[in-house]
């Protein structure tokens, strides 16, 4: 079935999921090249370049705009939601990642002499830099435009 025959909702979902997959697969490939080892966790982990959250949300918003018009209420809702998620990725989640880094350092330095305490570390790669968010958003818009043009 040609993509032009897909329903609007299927096109929006396909665009968002495809953009997310491309962003995560890119991170997997870069890790493979840089570290010369396969790490399937990179397909599902948060953080890194590009932001898969941003690519997912911007693909959804762009698809909605291409289908219903960039002057529609649906696009306004989708775009506003995308901005909230991207702000959260670069703001709150990034701050939490920095806090995790500091806590891990404190635990390793101060509490290393206490064997009964947990040695479990907090995940530090949670958020994104503004550049990672921007590149993810561009990727999402490009994927949505490509799928819409098929």
N, C-alpha and C positions, 0 to 999 in steps of 0.2 A: 504494500500500500504506500503510495507516495505521501510524503509528509504534508503536502498541501491538503490532503484529505483527512488529516488528523483533526480531532476536535480541538477547540481553543484550549481547554483545560489540559489536555494531553500534551499539547505543544509547550505550555508553560511549565508543566512538571518535567517533561523531557529536557527542556532547556536548563532548568535549575539543577536537576540530578546530573546531567552531562557536565555542566560547568564545575560542579563539586567534584565529580570523578576525575576530571582532567587536572584540577588543582592538586588533588591528593596523589594522583599518579605521578605528576611532575615532581612532587616532594620525594616520592619513593625512588624515582630514577636518579634524582640529584644525590640522594643519600647513597645509592648504589655506586655511582660514579666517584663520589668524594671518598667514601669509606671502603669501597671495594668489597662490600658485603651486602647480602640481602636482609632487609629488615621490614617484614610485612606489617609491623606496627605503624610504620610511617603512612600506610594507607588509611589509618583510622585516627592517628594522633592529631591533636589540635596544635596550633602555632605553626610558624614557619612561612616561607614564601612559596606561593602566594596564599592569601587567606581564602580558604575554601568556604568559610562562612560568607565572606563578602562576594565571592564569585557566585555562590548559590543564590543569595538574595538579590544581587544585581541582575542575574539572568532572569529570575522570576519577575522583577520589576520591569526590565527591558522588554521581555516577552509580552507582559501585560500591556505595556505602552504600544508595542507594535501591533497588537491585535485590537485593542479597544481604543487606541488613540492616546497620545501623550497629554491630552487635555481632559481625559476622563477621570471620574472619581475613583475608579478601580486602580488606575495608574498612580494617582495621588496616595492612596492607601498603601499600595505595594511599595512605592518609592520611600514613603515615610517609614515603613517597617524595615526596609533595607538600611536606611540611615541609622535607625536605632541599633540594629544588629552590628553594623560596622563601627559605630561609636563605642558600643560595648566591647567589641573585639580589640579595639585599639586603646580603650580607656580602662574599664573595670577589669577585664580579664588579664590585660597586660600588667596592671598593678598587682593583681593576685599572684601572677607568676614571679614578679620581683620580690614580693613578700615571702613566697615559698623559697626562693633562693637564699634570702637572709636567714629564714628559719632553719634551713638545712645547714647553713654555715654555723649557726649558733649551736645546734644540736651536735654537730660533729666536733666542735671545739670545746664546748663547756661540758657536755654530758658524755663524752667519750669514755670517761673513767667509770661510768656506772653501767655495768653489763646488763642490769635488769631492765633498763629502759629500751624502748623500741628503736631499732636502727632504720626503720622504714623512712624513706625520704619522700617529701612532697614533690609532686610534678611541677617543674618550673616552666616548661614550654607550654603556656596556656594562651597567651594573647598574641597580639601582632603589633608591629611598628606601623605607623601611618603609611609608609611605602608599601608594606605587604598588603594592607587593606586596599590601597589604591590600585595596585596591580591586580588583586583579586577582583575588584569591581570592574576593571577594564576587561579582564578575562571573561567575566560573566556576561557583560554587555556584548562582547564579540561572539561568544557561543550562542547567545539568544538570537543575535542578528543572523548568524550563519544558519541556524536551524530554521528560522522564520523564512529565510530566503530560499530554502530548498524546495 
